[in-house]
Amino acid sequence: MTTNSDQNNATRFVDASNMIVEELPWGPHEWLCRPDIVDAEKLLIVRVRMPVGKAHEFHRHPEMEEVIYIEEGTAEQWVDQEMKLLGPGESAHIPMDVVHGTYNAGDTTLVFLAILSPAKIEGPPLIDMKDEEPWKSLRDVD
């Protein structure tokens, strides 16, 4: 049997035994593809399980573009200053360095895939923008 360590992290299959799960403020992240799991240089894939009332507030990825694909629930998805409610089977493309945010707009857990590229970058993976204008005043929240 070949393991991750035998292949120097070059596995081609990811399951519960080698998936990396991180607990972040906006929900558990189940990493399915990143360089420390598979031999990926251009691709990151993470499944996020965002609880009701949580959000990955406005941020940007200076060196990566992203696709968000909804598996379950309803997302209030912002790309720049445009918002759309997304449901299962729908997606949003976020160009490199464009501010965006994902908010759970439903009454159940929001489950989505975030696919980012490239996997290997020089600078920070994300920059928080939620306290900057116009982002901090953009959403009409009571």
LINZI-V416168 format. One record per helix or strand of 2 or more residues. SS is the DSSP state (a for helix, b for strand). FROM is the first residue (numbers start at 1). TO is the last residue. If there is no record, write none. Layout:
ss->{SS/SS}
from->{FROM/FROM}
to->{TO/TO}
//
This chain:
ss->{a/b/b/b/b/b/b/b/b/b/b/b/a}
from->{5/20/27/44/55/65/75/82/91/100/110/127/135}
to->{7/24/33/50/60/72/79/86/94/104/117/128/138}
//
